[in-house]
Amino acid sequence: SPEHQYLILEALHEIDALLDGLPPAVREAFLLAQVEGLGQAEIAIRLRLSERTIKRHVARALAHCILAAPS
């Protein structure tokens, strides 16, 4: 329904705003994990980074979202 589509679009804008300011690789790793459901090994291959780096990137993005989210 149009209302449902509006709510989804609004949520995506809020997520985009939460991730604003993160380095591109951190943002991309987080989105690949959360939106596409990829595992750390898959993300590491895709981004040509180590799994440890991907783990740090995703943790950094999650912490950023928690701290930046409105209470």
Secondary structure, DSSP 8 states (H G I E B T S, - for coil): -HHHHHHHHHHHHHHHHHHTTS-HHHHHHHHHHHTS---HHHHHHHHT--HHHHHHHHHHHHHHHHHHS--
